[in-house]
Amino acid sequence: MEEWGFRGFVVTDWTATRYVKNTESCVEAGLTLEMPTGIKYKYKRMVEAFKEGKFTEEMLNENIRRLLRVMFLTGVFDDPSTISPGSRNTSEHQALARKIAEEGIVLLKNDDNLLPLNINSIKKIAVIGPNADKKTSLGGGSSQVKPPYEIKPLEGIKEKCKGKIEIISTPSEADVVIFVAGLNHTPHKDAEGSDRKRFNLSSIQINKINQTIQENPKTIVVLISGSPIGMDWIDKVPAVIEAWYPGMEGGHAIASVLFGDVNPSGKLPITFPKKLEDSPVQIIKDLNVNYNEGIFVGYRYFDTNNIEPLFPFGYGLSYTTFTYDNLKISRDKVSGDETFKVSVDISNSGSRTGAEVVQLYVQDVECSVERPLKELKGFKKIKLEPGAKETITLGLGKEDLSFYDEKSGCWKVEPGKFNILVGSSSRDIRLQGKIEYL
């Protein structure tokens, strides 16, 4: 903790300590708060372990100190009369919830620039699908929240189109279809305590998507989910949007992106595989799951093993285009704790205002241990008007070139060359430079 500069305290997941051998192991590991109490941190067990010299008073005090520090910082010991009562569900809160949802939505596909939709040229839109008129922001398991309200996708689209476009439910009669599919928080979907039973959507949803495409080729699929979904149908649809679980303002956010009031700028924080077998964790015949991927998690696995994903880490389209130019690295050699800067010019080469997430990856050219092909070390989001250009600068240092050495039990950096990669996703590297650590 001291090495990391960690200033908080350690708390368990519920009943997680039942997998730990004994009480002293928890104390030695720096565990402050066991949830729920009474498994390894039972009073009797702790007294026995202490009397047997399994842990010291100093170790216990350090764990308690971390909790007390956070309690003081968060006002637990303050006079209640001096604490602001706060506010809930204000217009500012609602605007923030909407902005978060809008900026997180990822445009996955947009053939022939079908999106954004022109509200002045469309007469009828069919809004269908299992998640079109469903609330999904409650969450599942310990992540459950109770929002004061929720704008469902159908509600948001109806509000946006009111007085201008007729909302119907028959695909064949519509100019465009918006099919809202995906998952929800029921068991074996996106919920705590149960694994998903399938990588693809349910057969009912897939059949309905295929049927809708036959009735109307201009079908836009909006996915509500919190995890990757197989898309056997993707070549048949012109546009796909990943909306995640967009919260209480979700319907408004989805409508804003569909009609271009908001230019999508979200990027995937995970890799979408083409098929489940491409993932690093494999389910074998006896249904045991082997978590043996080590450091090769997510894009590190796909990139290092040259497995083509459906959509790579960091991916996300826009209604405009961005050009990357003029990569500069402030120095070509560093040593010790010296830092260096990486800068690049980003231009909006399209016709709409938009935002781009510039991503910086580092590749260790040669290392004494197995390393990923590249690793994300920095990113920055920039909003630009059409034709505008701005220079993005990101700083790097020794820790960004380091890896954790299991033999020595510490972080280390080895002398050698490193490739500096800048791009729009882990698979869309636009510019490349080099630096040497001495």
DRENFIDO-657155 format. One record per residue (C-alpha): residue in one letter; x, y, z. Coordinates in pm, 1 decimal, decimal comma. Last residue first. Example, Ala and Ser with C-alpha at 12.3 -4.5 7.8 and 13.67 -1.06 7.14 Angstrom:
BEGIN
type	east	north	up
S	1367,0	-106,0	714,0
A	1230,0	-450,0	780,0
***
This chain:
BEGIN
type	east	north	up
L	1888,5	368,1	-2045,1
Y	1526,8	375,0	-2160,3
E	1495,3	431,0	-2534,4
I	1208,3	605,3	-2708,5
K	1028,6	536,9	-3033,4
G	750,8	678,2	-3250,9
Q	424,2	564,8	-3409,2
L	115,5	733,4	-3554,1
R	-236,1	623,9	-3656,4
I	-288,6	304,9	-3455,4
D	-637,2	168,8	-3519,7
R	-643,8	-174,9	-3355,2
S	-613,0	-57,7	-2993,0
S	-840,3	234,6	-3082,1
S	-817,1	588,5	-3221,3
G	-438,6	598,8	-3230,3
V	-102,0	679,3	-3079,8
L	177,3	423,3	-3042,8
I	509,2	481,3	-2862,2
N	747,9	194,4	-2928,2
F	991,9	115,5	-2648,2
K	1361,5	41,5	-2673,3
G	1582,0	-101,7	-2402,5
P	1685,7	-84,4	-2040,2
E	1451,2	-281,0	-1814,4
V	1183,8	-123,7	-1599,5
K	1087,0	-269,0	-1265,0
W	788,0	-306,7	-1035,9
C	836,2	-530,8	-733,0
G	817,9	-887,8	-609,6
S	1168,3	-978,6	-726,8
K	1060,6	-1296,2	-904,5
E	709,7	-1173,2	-990,3
D	842,2	-870,2	-1178,1
Y	563,4	-617,4	-1223,7
F	620,8	-419,5	-1540,9
S	761,8	-74,9	-1602,2
L	752,7	160,1	-1901,9
D	459,6	365,2	-1771,4
E	616,9	369,3	-1423,3
K	929,8	532,7	-1563,2
G	748,7	827,6	-1710,5
L	484,0	942,2	-1953,9
G	305,6	1273,2	-2018,2
L	31,1	1331,9	-2271,5
T	-0,7	1632,3	-2502,6
I	-284,8	1692,7	-2750,3
T	-237,6	1963,9	-3010,8
E	-553,4	2114,5	-3157,5
K	-701,6	2152,5	-3503,3
A	-1036,5	2290,0	-3617,6
G	-1185,3	2218,9	-3959,9
P	-1525,3	2124,9	-3819,3
E	-1540,8	2220,0	-3448,0
L	-1337,3	2009,4	-3208,8
K	-1392,1	1828,1	-2878,6
I	-1092,7	1647,4	-2725,7
K	-1084,8	1341,0	-2505,3
K	-751,2	1229,2	-2365,2
F	-583,9	892,9	-2324,9
G	-284,1	739,4	-2149,0
K	-84,8	422,6	-2091,4
L	-276,8	160,3	-2290,6
E	-63,7	-152,4	-2328,4
K	100,8	-312,9	-2628,4
L	195,5	-660,8	-2755,5
P	147,6	-790,4	-2403,0
R	459,3	-896,9	-2211,9
E	638,2	-1225,8	-2149,6
V	942,5	-1175,6	-1931,1
S	1302,3	-1071,0	-2010,6
C	1174,0	-792,0	-2236,6
E	1223,4	-672,9	-2593,8
V	1020,5	-416,3	-2787,6
D	809,8	-300,4	-2490,3
Q	507,4	-148,5	-2664,0
V	334,6	159,9	-2521,4
Y	-16,1	276,3	-2612,1
L	-158,9	628,5	-2626,7
Q	-528,4	682,2	-2705,6
V	-694,4	998,3	-2838,3
V	-1064,4	1001,7	-2752,4
E	-1233,8	1213,2	-3020,8
A	-1514,5	1464,5	-2988,0
G	-1739,6	1607,8	-3255,8
T	-1859,1	1917,6	-3436,8
R	-1978,2	1814,9	-3780,7
S	-1840,7	1851,2	-4134,8
G	-1538,1	1624,6	-4119,1
S	-1161,3	1673,6	-4097,4
N	-1164,0	1752,5	-3726,9
S	-790,0	1779,9	-3668,9
I	-573,8	1624,0	-3397,4
D	-206,2	1724,7	-3368,5
V	6,3	1491,4	-3157,1
S	219,0	1528,8	-2845,3
V	410,9	1280,1	-2631,4
K	594,0	1411,4	-2326,3
F	885,4	1273,3	-2129,2
T	965,9	1192,8	-1768,1
E	1295,4	1120,5	-1593,3
D	1281,3	886,0	-1296,0
G	1595,7	696,5	-1389,1
S	1679,5	720,6	-1757,1
V	1534,8	871,3	-2072,1
K	1627,9	872,6	-2441,7
D	1451,0	1008,7	-2750,3
R	1318,2	1323,0	-2588,2
S	1004,5	1537,7	-2618,5
I	826,1	1287,0	-2839,9
K	642,1	1447,4	-3131,8
L	370,9	1304,2	-3356,0
N	280,8	1551,3	-3632,1
D	-56,3	1431,0	-3755,9
Y	-379,9	1250,8	-3661,8
T	-694,6	1324,1	-3865,6
F	-1046,2	1299,2	-3726,6
T	-1375,7	1222,7	-3900,2
T	-1736,1	1325,6	-3828,1
Y	-2054,8	1141,9	-3733,4
S	-1840,1	936,9	-3495,9
L	-1734,6	574,2	-3457,6
G	-1611,4	391,3	-3147,8
Y	-1330,3	147,9	-3074,6
G	-1111,0	166,5	-2763,3
F	-1092,6	-211,4	-2726,7
P	-1164,9	-384,5	-3054,9
F	-1498,0	-464,4	-3221,7
L	-1575,5	-806,9	-3369,4
P	-1231,9	-913,6	-3260,5
E	-948,8	-1037,7	-3484,5
I	-715,4	-1263,2	-3291,3
N	-350,1	-1164,9	-3335,3
N	-238,5	-1347,9	-3019,6
T	-84,8	-1036,2	-2864,9
D	-371,6	-815,1	-2983,8
F	-652,8	-1040,0	-2862,0
Y	-489,8	-1117,7	-2527,3
R	-387,3	-761,6	-2442,8
Y	-729,0	-644,3	-2568,6
G	-900,7	-820,0	-2278,4
V	-673,3	-987,4	-2024,0
F	-332,1	-1126,0	-2109,8
I	-171,5	-1059,7	-1771,3
G	-247,2	-1413,9	-1653,8
E	-484,9	-1587,7	-1896,6
N	-518,0	-1893,7	-1672,9
Y	-867,8	-1840,5	-1541,7
N	-986,7	-2193,2	-1615,1
V	-1364,5	-2232,4	-1605,0
N	-1486,7	-2580,7	-1515,2
L	-1790,1	-2690,3	-1718,0
D	-1670,5	-3052,9	-1748,1
K	-1640,3	-3006,2	-2123,5
I	-1430,6	-2689,1	-2117,6
I	-1527,7	-2326,0	-2083,7
Q	-1243,4	-2108,6	-2209,3
V	-1114,9	-1782,4	-2065,6
P	-897,0	-1599,5	-2318,0
S	-1194,3	-1519,8	-2544,2
D	-1195,3	-1633,3	-2907,7
E	-1418,5	-1932,2	-2829,4
L	-1699,0	-1692,5	-2736,3
K	-1733,3	-1567,9	-3092,4
K	-1662,4	-1244,7	-3276,2
P	-1522,3	-1102,3	-2955,9
F	-1625,7	-753,2	-2830,3
T	-1327,8	-604,9	-2646,6
I	-1385,4	-380,5	-2344,9
P	-1380,5	-8,8	-2261,5
L	-1543,4	59,7	-2601,0
K	-1524,9	425,7	-2700,1
G	-1796,9	689,0	-2663,6
S	-1794,2	994,7	-2890,1
P	-2141,5	997,7	-3042,5
N	-2235,4	1336,3	-3196,9
V	-2524,0	1470,2	-2990,4
D	-2821,8	1647,3	-3145,0
G	-2760,9	1399,3	-3425,1
F	-3101,7	1234,2	-3443,4
L	-2996,3	892,2	-3314,9
V	-2756,2	1041,5	-3060,1
S	-3014,0	1270,6	-2898,6
A	-3275,3	991,9	-2904,6
I	-3042,8	758,5	-2714,2
A	-2967,7	1028,1	-2455,7
H	-3336,6	1110,3	-2403,0
G	-3420,9	744,0	-2348,2
G	-3128,0	699,7	-2112,0
E	-3208,1	985,6	-1874,2
M	-3261,2	749,5	-1577,3
G	-2966,7	530,6	-1659,6
P	-2785,8	448,4	-1982,7
Y	-2744,6	74,9	-1930,0
W	-2505,9	17,3	-2223,3
A	-2611,9	224,9	-2528,6
E	-2422,1	24,3	-2790,7
I	-2543,8	150,1	-3128,6
V	-2565,7	-52,8	-3449,1
A	-2628,6	66,3	-3805,8
P	-2669,1	-85,7	-4153,2
V	-2809,9	-423,7	-4050,9
K	-2749,6	-753,8	-4232,5
D	-2379,0	-786,6	-4159,1
I	-2457,3	-759,9	-3786,7
W	-2685,4	-1064,0	-3765,6
D	-2441,2	-1306,6	-3605,9
M	-2385,5	-1042,1	-3338,4
G	-2242,0	-1192,0	-3020,0
I	-2287,2	-963,5	-2720,5
P	-2022,1	-804,7	-2502,0
S	-2120,8	-689,1	-2151,2
G	-2329,3	-418,0	-1986,6
S	-2630,9	-427,9	-2213,1
I	-2894,0	-223,7	-2398,2
L	-2821,1	-256,6	-2769,3
V	-2976,0	-25,1	-3028,1
V	-3018,7	-193,9	-3367,3
I	-3098,2	32,7	-3662,0
T	-3310,5	-129,1	-3933,2
K	-3320,4	22,0	-4280,9
P	-3356,8	-318,4	-4446,9
N	-3732,4	-322,0	-4361,0
E	-3948,3	-634,1	-4365,5
Q	-3654,9	-869,2	-4413,1
I	-3456,6	-679,2	-4151,2
T	-3747,7	-711,2	-3907,3
Q	-3758,3	-1088,3	-3949,9
N	-3385,6	-1113,8	-3885,4
I	-3414,9	-898,5	-3572,1
K	-3714,5	-1101,5	-3450,0
N	-3532,1	-1429,8	-3504,1
I	-3231,0	-1298,4	-3312,3
Q	-3449,9	-1173,4	-3026,8
I	-3634,5	-1504,9	-2990,4
S	-3310,1	-1701,5	-3024,6
S	-3177,9	-1514,7	-2723,5
L	-2887,8	-1279,1	-2785,5
N	-2548,7	-1433,8	-2836,1
F	-2294,1	-1520,3	-2568,8
R	-2526,9	-1760,7	-2389,1
K	-2603,5	-1874,9	-2035,6
R	-2479,0	-1558,7	-1865,8
D	-2337,2	-1630,2	-1523,2
S	-2538,0	-1593,7	-1203,6
G	-2478,0	-1415,9	-872,1
E	-2490,5	-1058,5	-996,8
A	-2699,9	-977,8	-1300,0
D	-2644,0	-899,7	-1666,4
K	-2806,8	-1211,0	-1815,4
H	-2818,9	-1541,4	-1629,9
P	-3058,7	-1403,4	-1367,0
T	-3254,3	-1088,5	-1466,1
H	-3073,6	-757,1	-1501,1
N	-3142,8	-690,1	-1866,9
L	-2998,7	-785,0	-2204,5
G	-2997,8	-657,0	-2559,1
A	-3248,5	-526,8	-2812,6
V	-3397,2	-192,7	-2912,8
F	-3491,9	-216,7	-3282,1
I	-3520,3	127,3	-3440,3
V	-3684,1	91,8	-3780,9
V	-3667,9	354,2	-4055,4
D	-3911,7	476,0	-4322,8
A	-4181,2	268,3	-4155,3
E	-4469,7	67,5	-4300,5
S	-4283,1	-263,4	-4318,4
P	-4153,9	-222,4	-3963,6
T	-4500,4	-200,9	-3800,2
S	-4486,2	-54,6	-3448,8
I	-4550,0	312,9	-3521,2
I	-4409,7	649,9	-3414,6
E	-4522,6	935,3	-3641,2
I	-4256,5	1199,4	-3697,7
K	-4280,2	1578,7	-3654,4
G	-4534,2	1666,9	-3385,0
K	-4349,0	1469,3	-3118,4
C	-4031,8	1314,0	-3260,6
K	-3800,6	1389,5	-2966,6
E	-4064,0	1301,0	-2708,8
K	-4147,3	977,8	-2888,2
I	-3777,1	886,8	-2908,3
G	-3727,8	945,0	-2536,3
E	-4036,8	749,9	-2440,8
L	-3945,5	454,6	-2663,5
P	-3595,6	441,8	-2515,8
K	-3725,0	448,2	-2154,4
I	-3693,2	767,3	-1950,3
E	-3642,7	656,0	-1590,7
Y	-3759,3	817,0	-1266,9
P	-3641,3	881,0	-910,9
P	-3365,9	624,1	-967,2
K	-3357,4	328,6	-729,4
V	-3014,5	168,6	-737,9
Q	-2906,8	-194,1	-750,3
S	-2535,6	-265,7	-777,0
S	-2547,2	-521,5	-494,3
G	-2762,3	-754,2	-706,5
G	-2894,6	-633,5	-1040,5
G	-2941,3	-280,2	-1168,2
L	-3239,4	-46,4	-1148,5
S	-3153,4	126,1	-1478,8
T	-3331,5	-123,6	-1705,0
K	-3685,1	5,8	-1754,4
K	-3852,2	-147,8	-2059,2
D	-4034,7	7,3	-2353,7
A	-3777,9	-42,7	-2628,0
N	-3597,3	-325,3	-2447,0
P	-3782,7	-618,3	-2606,7
G	-3776,3	-471,1	-2959,7
I	-3976,7	-206,8	-3145,4
V	-3966,5	157,7	-3251,1
A	-4106,7	192,9	-3604,5
I	-4036,8	538,2	-3747,1
K	-4269,5	725,2	-3986,3
K	-4241,8	1055,5	-4174,5
I	-3868,4	1108,5	-4209,4
S	-3731,3	1413,3	-4392,0
N	-3732,8	1679,1	-4119,7
I	-3602,2	1459,8	-3836,0
N	-3298,1	1366,3	-4039,1
L	-3152,5	1054,7	-3877,1
P	-2788,3	1061,8	-3775,3
L	-2719,9	799,7	-3887,4
L	-2764,0	623,0	-4218,8
N	-2410,8	731,9	-4299,5
D	-2377,7	475,1	-4579,1
D	-2310,6	207,3	-4318,2
N	-2303,1	321,8	-3956,0
K	-2165,7	59,5	-3718,6
L	-2049,1	53,5	-3357,9
L	-2159,3	397,9	-3236,4
V	-2080,4	394,2	-2865,1
I	-2296,5	567,8	-2602,5
G	-2089,0	689,6	-2306,8
E	-2099,1	1059,8	-2391,2
E	-2478,3	1063,8	-2414,1
A	-2529,0	864,6	-2092,9
I	-2295,0	1089,6	-1892,8
K	-2460,9	1400,5	-2039,6
R	-2808,4	1273,7	-1946,6
A	-2711,5	1197,6	-1586,5
L	-2544,5	1540,5	-1564,5
A	-2855,9	1717,3	-1690,2
Q	-3070,2	1527,7	-1440,0
H	-2839,5	1612,5	-1151,9
E	-2836,8	1978,9	-1251,5
S	-3217,5	1979,9	-1273,4
T	-3222,0	1850,7	-917,2
N	-3290,3	1487,4	-832,2
R	-3145,1	1506,6	-482,7
S	-2995,6	1777,6	-264,9
G	-2745,3	1803,1	17,3
P	-2826,3	1826,5	387,3
S	-2505,0	2024,4	437,3
I	-2311,6	1912,1	742,9
T	-2257,6	2157,6	1029,1
S	-2562,7	2042,4	1226,6
P	-2442,8	1683,3	1208,1
D	-2130,4	1775,2	1413,0
D	-1847,8	1597,3	1235,3
F	-1730,0	1244,8	1322,7
V	-1853,7	1081,1	1001,3
G	-1736,5	1381,2	799,8
T	-1595,6	1200,6	495,6
L	-1233,3	1286,3	577,0
F	-1271,6	1175,0	938,8
M	-1420,8	841,0	834,1
V	-1148,6	796,1	573,0
R	-878,8	844,5	837,2
L	-1056,5	614,6	1082,0
L	-1057,1	332,4	825,9
R	-687,0	366,7	747,8
R	-599,4	388,7	1115,2
I	-781,0	59,0	1183,0
N	-555,3	-131,9	943,1
E	-244,9	39,8	1081,8
N	-351,5	-31,1	1440,2
L	-388,0	-402,1	1364,9
M	-38,3	-424,2	1218,1
E	106,5	-227,4	1510,2
E	-68,8	-456,1	1761,5
T	109,4	-749,2	1605,3
F	-7,4	-1056,9	1414,6
K	16,5	-1432,8	1462,2
G	168,2	-1385,8	1808,6
E	-40,6	-1662,7	1966,2
K	-217,6	-1403,3	2179,5
F	-309,2	-1210,1	1864,5
A	-444,7	-1517,6	1683,9
E	-656,2	-1611,2	1986,0
V	-792,9	-1258,1	2029,3
M	-876,2	-1235,4	1658,5
R	-1058,3	-1567,0	1655,3
K	-1264,3	-1476,8	1961,4
Y	-1364,0	-1136,0	1825,8
K	-1469,5	-1277,4	1489,7
Y	-1265,7	-1122,8	1209,5
K	-1235,5	-1438,2	998,1
I	-1610,3	-1486,9	953,2
G	-1797,0	-1250,6	1186,1
T	-1848,3	-934,5	987,9
P	-2026,1	-910,6	656,7
M	-1820,1	-772,1	511,5
E	-1472,1	-760,2	661,3
L	-1324,0	-412,5	697,9
T	-956,7	-334,7	741,6
L	-774,1	-601,3	541,2
G	-404,9	-515,5	523,1
A	-284,1	-852,0	390,7
E	-123,7	-929,1	725,8
V	-458,6	-881,2	900,6
C	-636,1	-1111,0	656,2
S	-366,6	-1377,4	679,7
E	-387,0	-1352,0	1057,4
T	-750,4	-1459,7	1054,0
N	-701,1	-1788,7	869,2
K	-708,5	-1974,1	536,8
V	-892,9	-1721,8	320,8
Y	-1180,8	-1854,5	106,2
R	-1439,1	-1763,7	370,9
T	-1295,1	-1415,1	351,7
A	-1504,8	-1332,6	43,9
T	-1829,7	-1343,3	247,1
W	-1951,4	-1018,2	83,2
D	-1670,3	-844,1	-105,0
T	-1394,6	-744,0	125,9
V	-1284,3	-397,9	235,7
V	-935,1	-247,8	213,6
F	-869,0	107,5	331,2
G	-784,7	435,3	158,3
R	-462,3	628,5	115,4
F	-283,1	406,5	-138,6
G	55,2	557,2	-227,7
W	126,6	247,8	-436,7
E	447,8	165,7	-251,5
E	281,2	237,6	82,8
M	0,0	0,0	0,0
***
